[in-house]
Amino acid sequence: MRFAHEGKVVIEVGLNETAWKHDNPNIPYDAEEIARSAIDAAREGAAIIHYHARTPDGAQAFTDDDISRRALEAIAREVDVLAYPSYREARLDHVWALSDRPPAGFAFQLSPFDVVQHVKRAAWDEAAKTFGVITYGRPGEEPERPPYPPELDEFKRRGLVPNIAIFDSGDLRWTVLAARAGVLQQPLNLKLFFSERWVSMNHPSEDVLDFLVSQIPEEIDHETIVVPYAMENPERCDALWDAALARGLGVRAGIGDSPRAFPIETNADLVRRVVELAAKHGRVPATPDDVRRRCGLPVAAEVRS
């Protein structure tokens, strides 16, 4: 059953992304700051935390599993929350490392997955319900990335659920087709990105939101989160969150996502803001265990036993 039918909303937090402390002094950098910001956000109602591993000076450390491990262990000592790191250039070595050697006390169950990074070009055979290869090279030449990313099999083998970023309608089309082909397990966990500044992302309007949602067939089971990203107008963020809640969708808030719109707030502040908006729609935050059950993952007590 969709969370909207239960009067619940999934709240995710974009903790730090590529933002800097001169954008907002509350942007967390190292493992300790990431943990503290995540703990505060979870206590306000966030079920999922997305973060970039970063060094004490703020530099990106995408694939450093040690930074992630220290942050996640510190989080687990105080709260139960789902959390997953970012990555780049389709490299998930740090995700496999965290799966192979999980942080102490932490249930590592989610992984990032961006169609734009993992799938470069793909064709679709409607009769066979399968993907094909598009290449501009010689016949039989391997494409830069396959239309069926091998990471999908690795997710299944490890019991990880991909959190799928959707930046445009093409990303969504591939994802829906992958679900129809059975190579993505349902329910799909989707993040629809909207931006005022990034032209590669969806335009931040209700019309575009409605169009994207209309492209998900009724038979596809999904939980979808709306992400205002690189936004400058806080009222426009509120409008997107409100539109998502009115349509039974989840929301992502975070000072890492839009520091220009929220230059002095904390991540906990934005979660409180979203919780108040959700209450106006008669919805309460879903818990991490709610999300686990929806995705068919072991709940926290089962992982620790």
C-alpha positions as CSV (number, residue, x, y, z in Angstrom):
1,M,0.0,0.0,0.0
2,R,1.3,3.4,-0.9
3,F,2.3,5.6,2.0
4,A,-0.2,8.3,0.9
5,H,-3.0,5.8,1.5
6,E,-1.7,5.4,5.1
7,G,-1.5,9.1,5.7
8,K,2.3,9.0,5.7
9,V,5.0,10.8,3.8
10,V,8.6,9.8,3.3
11,I,11.0,12.7,4.1
12,E,14.5,12.5,2.8
13,V,17.3,15.0,3.5
14,G,20.0,16.2,1.0
15,L,22.5,16.9,3.8
16,N,25.4,18.7,2.2
17,E,25.8,17.9,-1.6
18,T,28.3,20.3,-3.1
19,A,27.4,23.3,-1.0
20,W,30.0,25.1,1.1
21,K,29.9,26.8,4.5
22,H,30.1,30.2,2.8
23,D,26.7,29.3,1.3
24,N,25.3,28.2,4.7
25,P,27.5,27.9,7.8
26,N,25.5,24.8,8.8
27,I,26.7,22.7,5.8
28,P,28.3,19.6,7.3
29,Y,31.7,18.6,6.0
30,D,33.5,15.8,7.8
31,A,32.2,12.5,9.3
32,E,31.4,14.1,12.7
33,E,29.5,17.0,11.2
34,I,27.6,14.8,8.8
35,A,26.6,12.5,11.7
36,R,25.4,15.4,14.0
37,S,23.4,17.0,11.2
38,A,21.8,13.6,10.2
39,I,20.9,12.8,13.8
40,D,19.2,16.2,14.3
41,A,17.3,15.7,11.0
42,A,16.2,12.2,11.9
43,R,14.9,13.3,15.3
44,E,12.7,15.8,13.5
45,G,11.1,13.1,11.3
46,A,13.5,12.4,8.4
47,A,13.5,8.7,7.4
48,I,16.3,8.9,4.8
49,I,19.5,10.8,4.7
50,H,21.6,11.4,1.6
51,Y,25.0,12.8,2.0
52,H,28.3,13.4,0.3
53,A,31.4,12.1,2.0
54,R,33.7,15.1,2.5
55,T,36.9,16.0,4.2
56,P,37.3,18.5,7.1
57,D,38.1,21.2,4.6
58,G,34.9,20.4,2.6
59,A,36.5,18.7,-0.4
60,Q,34.5,15.9,-2.0
61,A,35.5,12.4,-1.1
62,F,32.8,10.5,-3.0
63,T,34.4,7.0,-2.9
64,D,35.9,7.2,0.6
65,D,34.1,4.4,2.5
66,D,36.0,5.1,5.7
67,I,34.5,8.6,6.0
68,S,31.1,7.1,5.4
69,R,31.7,4.3,7.9
70,R,32.7,6.7,10.7
71,A,29.7,8.9,10.0
72,L,27.2,6.0,9.8
73,E,28.5,4.4,13.0
74,A,28.1,7.7,14.9
75,I,24.6,8.1,13.5
76,A,23.6,4.5,14.6
77,R,24.7,5.2,18.2
78,E,21.9,7.7,18.5
79,V,19.1,7.2,16.0
80,D,17.7,4.7,13.5
81,V,17.6,6.2,10.0
82,L,18.3,5.0,6.5
83,A,21.3,6.7,4.9
84,Y,23.3,6.4,1.7
85,P,26.3,8.2,0.2
86,S,26.7,9.9,-3.2
87,Y,29.1,8.8,-6.0
88,R,30.5,9.8,-9.3
89,E,31.3,8.4,-12.7
90,A,29.1,5.3,-12.0
91,R,31.7,4.1,-9.4
92,L,30.1,2.2,-6.5
93,D,33.2,0.6,-5.0
94,H,32.5,2.4,-1.7
95,V,29.0,1.1,-1.7
96,W,30.2,-2.5,-2.1
97,A,32.8,-1.9,0.6
98,L,30.1,-0.6,3.0
99,S,27.9,-3.6,2.1
100,D,30.8,-6.1,2.6
101,R,31.9,-4.5,5.9
102,P,28.8,-2.7,7.3
103,P,29.3,0.1,9.8
104,A,28.9,-1.1,13.4
105,G,25.3,-1.0,14.5
106,F,24.1,0.5,11.1
107,A,21.8,-1.3,8.6
108,F,23.3,-0.4,5.2
109,Q,20.4,-1.0,2.9
110,L,20.1,1.8,0.3
111,S,22.3,2.6,-2.7
112,P,22.4,5.6,-5.0
113,F,21.6,5.0,-8.7
114,D,21.4,7.6,-11.4
115,V,20.2,6.7,-14.9
116,V,22.3,9.5,-16.3
117,Q,25.5,7.9,-14.9
118,H,24.7,4.2,-15.2
119,V,22.9,4.1,-18.6
120,K,24.3,6.2,-21.5
121,R,22.2,5.0,-24.4
122,A,19.6,2.3,-24.7
123,A,17.0,1.1,-27.2
124,W,13.8,-0.8,-26.3
125,D,12.3,-3.8,-28.0
126,E,8.5,-3.7,-27.2
127,A,7.8,-7.2,-28.5
128,A,10.6,-8.8,-26.5
129,K,10.3,-6.4,-23.5
130,T,14.1,-6.1,-23.4
131,F,16.7,-3.4,-23.9
132,G,19.1,-3.2,-26.8
133,V,22.4,-1.5,-27.5
134,I,22.8,1.8,-29.3
135,T,26.3,2.4,-30.6
136,Y,27.8,4.8,-33.1
137,G,30.8,2.6,-33.6
138,R,31.5,-0.5,-35.7
139,P,28.9,-3.3,-35.5
140,G,29.4,-5.3,-32.3
141,E,31.4,-2.5,-30.7
142,E,30.8,-2.3,-27.0
143,P,29.0,0.9,-25.8
144,E,30.5,3.0,-23.1
145,R,27.8,1.8,-20.6
146,P,25.5,-1.2,-21.2
147,P,21.7,-0.6,-21.4
148,Y,21.3,-3.1,-18.6
149,P,23.8,-1.9,-15.9
150,P,25.4,-4.9,-14.1
151,E,25.0,-2.9,-10.8
152,L,21.3,-4.0,-10.8
153,D,22.3,-7.6,-10.4
154,E,24.7,-6.6,-7.6
155,F,22.0,-4.7,-5.8
156,K,19.8,-7.9,-5.8
157,R,22.7,-10.1,-4.7
158,R,23.5,-7.8,-1.8
159,G,19.9,-7.0,-0.8
160,L,20.3,-3.3,-1.5
161,V,17.5,-1.1,-2.7
162,P,18.5,1.5,-5.4
163,N,17.4,5.1,-4.7
164,I,16.8,6.2,-8.4
165,A,17.5,9.8,-9.4
166,I,15.3,11.1,-12.2
167,F,16.6,14.3,-13.8
168,D,14.4,14.4,-16.9
169,S,11.7,12.4,-18.7
170,G,14.2,10.2,-20.5
171,D,15.5,9.0,-17.1
172,L,12.0,8.2,-16.1
173,R,11.2,6.4,-19.3
174,W,14.2,4.1,-18.9
175,T,13.2,3.4,-15.3
176,V,9.6,2.5,-16.1
177,L,10.8,0.2,-19.0
178,A,13.3,-1.4,-16.6
179,A,10.5,-2.1,-14.2
180,R,8.4,-3.6,-17.0
181,A,11.3,-5.8,-18.1
182,G,11.7,-7.0,-14.5
183,V,15.2,-5.7,-14.1
184,L,14.2,-3.2,-11.5
185,Q,12.3,-4.5,-8.5
186,Q,9.2,-2.8,-7.3
187,P,8.2,-0.7,-5.6
188,L,10.5,1.7,-7.4
189,N,12.1,4.4,-5.2
190,L,12.2,7.5,-7.3
191,K,13.5,11.0,-6.8
192,L,12.2,13.6,-9.2
193,F,14.7,16.5,-9.3
194,F,13.5,20.0,-10.1
195,S,15.8,23.0,-10.4
196,E,15.7,26.8,-11.2
197,R,19.4,26.8,-12.0
198,W,20.4,23.4,-13.4
199,V,18.9,23.3,-16.9
200,S,19.6,19.6,-17.1
201,M,16.9,19.0,-14.5
202,N,13.2,19.2,-14.6
203,H,11.7,22.7,-14.6
204,P,10.2,23.5,-11.1
205,S,6.5,23.7,-11.9
206,E,3.4,21.8,-11.0
207,D,2.7,21.2,-14.7
208,V,6.0,19.4,-15.2
209,L,5.4,17.4,-12.0
210,D,2.0,16.3,-13.2
211,F,3.5,15.3,-16.6
212,L,6.2,13.2,-15.0
213,V,3.8,11.4,-12.6
214,S,1.5,10.8,-15.6
215,Q,4.3,8.8,-17.3
216,I,4.3,6.2,-14.5
217,P,1.8,3.5,-15.5
218,E,-0.7,2.6,-12.8
219,E,0.6,-1.0,-12.7
220,I,4.1,0.2,-11.7
221,D,4.3,0.3,-7.9
222,H,6.4,3.2,-6.7
223,E,7.2,5.7,-3.9
224,T,8.3,9.0,-5.4
225,I,10.1,11.8,-3.7
226,V,10.1,15.4,-5.1
227,V,13.5,17.2,-4.8
228,P,13.8,21.0,-5.2
229,Y,17.5,21.3,-6.1
230,A,19.7,24.3,-6.7
231,M,16.8,26.6,-6.0
232,E,17.1,30.2,-5.0
233,N,13.5,31.0,-3.9
234,P,12.3,29.4,-0.6
235,E,8.7,30.1,-1.5
236,R,9.1,28.1,-4.7
237,C,10.5,25.2,-2.7
238,D,7.5,25.4,-0.4
239,A,5.2,25.3,-3.4
240,L,7.0,22.2,-4.8
241,W,6.8,20.4,-1.5
242,D,3.2,21.4,-1.1
243,A,2.4,20.1,-4.6
244,A,4.1,16.9,-3.9
245,L,2.2,16.4,-0.6
246,A,-1.1,17.2,-2.3
247,R,-0.4,14.4,-4.8
248,G,0.6,11.8,-2.3
249,L,4.3,12.0,-3.0
250,G,7.3,12.2,-0.7
251,V,9.6,15.2,-0.3
252,R,13.3,15.9,0.1
253,A,14.5,18.9,2.0
254,G,18.1,19.9,2.8
255,I,20.4,22.8,3.0
256,G,22.8,20.9,0.8
257,D,20.2,20.9,-2.0
258,S,19.4,24.6,-2.1
259,P,21.7,26.6,0.2
260,R,20.9,29.9,-1.6
261,A,17.2,29.5,-0.7
262,F,18.1,28.6,2.9
263,P,21.3,30.4,3.8
264,I,21.0,30.3,7.6
265,E,18.7,27.2,8.3
266,T,19.8,23.8,9.5
267,N,18.8,20.5,8.0
268,A,16.6,19.9,11.1
269,D,14.9,23.3,10.5
270,L,13.9,22.2,7.0
271,V,12.6,18.9,8.2
272,R,10.4,20.7,10.7
273,R,9.2,23.0,7.9
274,V,8.2,20.0,5.8
275,V,6.6,18.2,8.7
276,E,4.4,21.2,9.3
277,L,3.4,21.3,5.6
278,A,2.6,17.6,5.7
279,A,0.3,18.1,8.7
280,K,-1.8,20.5,6.7
281,H,-2.4,17.6,4.3
282,G,-3.2,15.2,7.1
283,R,0.1,13.3,6.7
284,V,2.8,12.3,9.2
285,P,6.4,11.3,8.6
286,A,7.0,7.6,7.7
287,T,9.6,6.0,9.9
288,P,12.7,4.2,8.7
289,D,11.0,0.9,9.5
290,D,8.0,1.9,7.5
291,V,10.3,2.5,4.5
292,R,12.0,-0.9,5.1
293,R,8.7,-2.8,5.2
294,R,7.5,-1.0,2.0
295,C,10.7,-2.1,0.2
296,G,10.8,-5.6,1.6
297,L,13.9,-4.9,3.7
298,P,14.6,-6.3,7.2
299,V,13.5,-3.9,9.9
300,A,16.0,-2.5,12.3
301,A,15.3,-5.1,15.1
302,E,15.8,-8.0,12.6
303,V,19.1,-6.6,11.4
304,R,20.4,-6.2,15.0
305,S,19.2,-9.6,16.2
